[in-house]
Amino acid sequence: MKQKHNILRIIIAGGGTGGHIFPAVAVAQAIKALAPDAVILFVGALGKMEMEKVPQAGFEIKGITIAGFNRSQLLKNISLPWKLLKSFFQVSTIFKSFKPNAVFGVGGYSSFPVLKYAQTKNIPTYIHESNAFAGKANTWLANNTIKIFTGTLGMEAFFPAAKILVTGNPIRKNIIEHSYTKETALQVFHLEVTKKTILVIGGSLGASSINKAIQANLVVFFEKNIQLIWQTGKPNAEMYAQSAHNYENVFVHSFLDNMSAAYAAADIVISRSGAMAVAEICITGKPAVFVPYPLAAEDHQTFNAMTLVNKNAATMVKDKEVANDLIPTVLQLLGSEQQMQTMKNNIKAFAFTNADEIIAKEILKQINE
């Protein structure tokens, strides 16, 4: 579709979690770098974190009334058809006002009505699938989309092979580009240069099973001269901070603003295996112990982790086995320089540093044809 008056007008849709929002913002920034006159509008779900995070990144966003399918409380889905219908009317109003040349979706339920409406109007659509197990919204939209960007290889099981372009997942630039050495990074957290350091991250909401295991073994880490950089997430943050209060070897906080320093300081990482966490760890090249979130849709976090585990690029502990297995697994890995080096070497094959630019160029190329 030809652009109107040489002004590119692009809608970016999706959200719900940082794993959708941060890649969307990264692509928006890459588009603006390549085409400074492009006008970008985000569309997300009212009440979700994109309504806060997107404006913070300097982009306009419109909210729609939409909710995902509730797998655990089926009665809550009664209003879903009404919300979906209402969202289509809202999307229609947005499109009539904004008149987009193209629409890019990053997955999540809020992307579905936006891209579906665009497809009914023959407006070119593009999707990005960050996980190793594709989400429902993206699989439903795939047949009528121009291009499907994927975070990992082997996505032909979900999408038409001819439309797939493996790009990796767009990563926040400050993760890729920083000037920290291990020593200067440790200073940020007031930790010692001579000790092994573990970074513990469970996402913005924290990971209860991981946090409980860390809390129960604080004395073990202290006795073994191991340091922790521990992001607890908001739930029970105060309780965890209090537990670690007397341990000088532990830096604990509900949220780490300086993730580039946190990664640079770490010898190994304990993390959930959401697509963006995995992508960031691949970029940093750190040995990792993944604990997939067991309630993730289609258990996609296990698929994400196993993509690396199968190539001896990471290790994994199931959430239900964390209490018994996490700490022994971490200590065994930390004690084996050979295993850590093997993981560092193997994980590099999964590192994509310019996914945002590749996606932006592809979208702009197609619009300009």
N, C-alpha and C positions, 0 to 999 in steps of 0.2 A: 504494500500500500504506500503510495506517494505521500510524503509529508506535506502539510498545508502551510503555505507561506514560509517554507524553509524552517519552521519551528517544530522541533520534535517534542511531542507531548506523550509521556510514558507513565502509565499507571503501574505501580508495584504493589502486589497484594499478598497477604499472608501474615502469619504471626502466631501469637499465643505463648511462645517461649523465646528465650534468647537465641536458641538454636535456629529459629527461623528469622528473627529480627536482625541480628548482627550481620548475617550474610546478605540480607536484603539491602541494608544500609551500605555495606561494602560495595555492592554492585551499583547502587545509586551514585555513590561517590566516584566510582570508576567511569560511569557514564558521563557525569559532569566534568571529569578531567579530560575526557576525549571530545565531548560536545558541550562546551560551557553554556551554550544558549538553550540546551534542552530543559524542558519544564517537567519536573517529576512530582507526581502525587501518589502518596501511599494510601491504601485502603486497608483497614484492619477491623478487628472486633472491638466494639465498645466495651470498656471496662478491663481490657487486657493490657499487658505491659507495653505493647507497641504504641498505645495512645500517649505514653509518657516518653518512651525511649526514642521514637522517631523524631519528635520535635526537638529533643535534646541534641540530636545529630544535625539539626538544621533543615529538616524537611517537613512539608505540610502533610497532614494525614486527615482522612475522613473516616469516621467510624460507622459501622453497620451493625444491625441487630442480628447476630448469628451466634449459634452455640454448637459445639461438637456433640457427637453421640455419646451418651453416658453409659459406659459398659457395666458399671457397678450398681447403679440405681436406675433401673429401666423406666420407672414411672416418671422420672424427670424428663424423658424424651417426648412426652405427650405434646408439649408445645413446639417441638422441633419443626414440623411441617409449616406451622404459622410463621415461625421465625425465618425459615428459609424463603417463604413467599414474600415476607416483608423485606428481607434483605435484597431480593431481586428488584423490588420497586425502588429501594434506596440506591442500588447500583445503577439502575436506569437513569435516575435523576443526576447522579454523579457524572455518568457518561455524556448525557446531553449537555451538561455545563462544561465539562473539561475537554471533550472531543479527543480522546487519545489516538495516537498513531499505532501504538502497540501496548500490550499488557504482559507483564512478567510476574509469575507466581512462584512463591518459595515454599508452597505447601502449607498445611494447617487448614482447618475447616473454613476460615474466613477467606481463603483464596478461591474456594470453589464457585460461589455465586458470581464473583467478579470475572473470573476467566470464562465461565460458562456463558455469561451474558455477552462477553466480547466475541466468543465463538459464534453465537447466534447472529451477530452483526458483522461477521467476516472481518473482524479486527485481528491482526496477527497476535498469537499468544505464544509464550515461551514459559517453560517451567524448569525449576531446579529441584532435584531430589537429593537431599543431603545424606539420607540413611541407606544402609545396605539392604534394607527391606522397605520397599516403596510404600508410602502412605496412600490411603484410599483416595483422597482428593486428587492427587497427581495421577493415579492410575485411571480414574474416571475421565480425566481431561486429556489424557495422552494422545488418543487417536486423532484429535482435531487440533493439535498444537503444532507449531512450525518446527521447534527444536526442543529436545529434552536434555538438559545439562545434568550430569550425575556426579556424585561425590566419589563413587567407587566403580570399579570394573564389574562386569557380570550382571548388569541390570536388564539384560535381554529377556529375562524371565518375567519382567513386569511391563516393559515398554517395547514398541516397535524398534527393532535394531537400527533401521536406517535413520531414525530421528535422534539417536543417542549421540551425545558428545561428552566424553569423560573429561571433566574439568577439575575435579576435586571440589572442595568446599571453600568458599570465600572466607578468608581469615582477617580479623582486625589487624590493620597495618602495624600497630604498636607491638604486636606479638612477633611479627616478622622482623621489623626494623627497630632495634634498640642497641644501646651501647654498653649494656651491663656485662661485666665479667662475673664469674661465680663469686669472687671476693666482694666486689662492690654491691652485688645483689644481696648477699647475706647481711651486709651492713644496713641495708634498708630495713631489715627485720630484727636488727640488733642481735644477730646470732654469730657464732664463732666460725672462723674460716676452716679450722682443722677438723671439724666434725662432719660426719655423714648427715645429710638432710633429706627429709621426706616431705613432699608437698601433698596435702590432703585436700581434695576439692570434691564437693558433692552437688554442685550446681547452686543457683541462687536460693533454692528452697532447702538446701542441705540434703544429706542422705542419712537418715536415722540409723540404719544398721551400721554404716561406716563410723559415724560419730560415736555410737555406743561402744564399738570395739576399740576405738582410739582412747576414749575416756577410761575404759577399764584397764588399759595397758600403759597409761602414762608413766607409771613407775618403772616398767620394763624398758621403755625408751630411755629414761633417765639413767638407769643402771648400765645400759649398753652404750652410753655416750652418743646417742642418736638425737638429732634435732628435728623439730616439727614446725612446718608452716601450715597451719590448720584453718581452713575456711569452713566454718560450721554451717553456714546458712542462717536465716533468721529464726526459725523455730528452735526454742530452748537455747538460744545463743548465750544468754547470761549464765545459764547453768553450766554449760561447757567451759566458758571463760573462767568461772569460779573454780572449776575442777583443776584447771591448768595454772591457776593464779600463782602458786608457789614453785612452779617449774620454770627455771630460767632458760631451759632448752626448748621451750615451746612459745611460738608466736601464734596467738589465736585471735581470730576476728570473724564476725558474721559474714563479711564480704571483703574480698581483696580487690582494691582498686588498681593496684599495680601488678597485673598478671605477668607482664614481661619480666619483671624482677623476680617474681615467685618462681617462674619456670627456670630462669637462669640460675637461681640459688639451689635448685633441687637436684639431688642425685637420682631419685626415682619419684614417680607420681602415683598416688592412689586416687582413682576417679571413677565416677559413673561413666558410661560409654555412649552418651548422646553424641550425635554426629559432629557437632562443633567442638566438643571437648576432645574427641578422638583426633579431629583434624589439627587442632592446636598442638596436641602432644606429638603428633607426627612431624609437624613443622619444627618443634623444639628438639626432636630427636631423643627424648627422654625414655628410659625404660619405664614401663607402666604396669600396674596391677589394676585391671578394670573390674568393677562390680556393677554389672548391668542392673538398671532399675527394672524390677520384675513386672511392674504394671504398665510399662510402656506399650503403646499400641502395637499389636502383632509381635510383641517381644523384640522390637527392632534393635534395642540396645545390645541384646545378645548377639544378633547378626553383625552389628558394627564391631563388637569386640572380637568375634570369631574370625572376621576377615583378617585381623592382625595375628591372632593366636595361631591360626593355621599356617602362617608363614614364619612362626617363631620370632615375631616382632613385638610381642607383648604376652602377658599372662592374665588369667581371669579367675575370679572367685565368685561363685553364685551367691546371690544375696542371702539365701537361706542358710548358707554355710559360713557366712562372715564371722560369726561369733567364735567359731572354732578354728577356721582356716586362714583368715586374713593376715593376722600378725605373723604366724609361722611362715606364710608364703612371702611376705614382705621382708622378713629378717633373712630368710634363705637367699632371696634375690640380692639383697644388699650385701650379703657376705660372699657373693660369687662375682668377682670382677669379669670373669670370662663370659658368664651368662648375660651380664649387663651390657658388655661390649657387643655381643652377638645381637641383642635386641636393638641397640643403637644403630648398628650397621643395617639391620633388616628393615627398621621402621622408616628409613630414609626413602625407600621406594614408594612410600605412601604419602610423601610430602609434596603438596602442590602450593606454590607460593604466589601464583598470579591468576587464580581462578576468577576473581572479580573482573580483571581486565579482559580475560578471554571471553567471558560471558557478555560483558559490555560491548566488546568489538563485534561479536556475533549478532547481537540484537541490532546494533546500529547499522551493520552491513546489510542485514535483511530489510530493514526499514528503507534504506537508501536505494535499494535495487529497483 
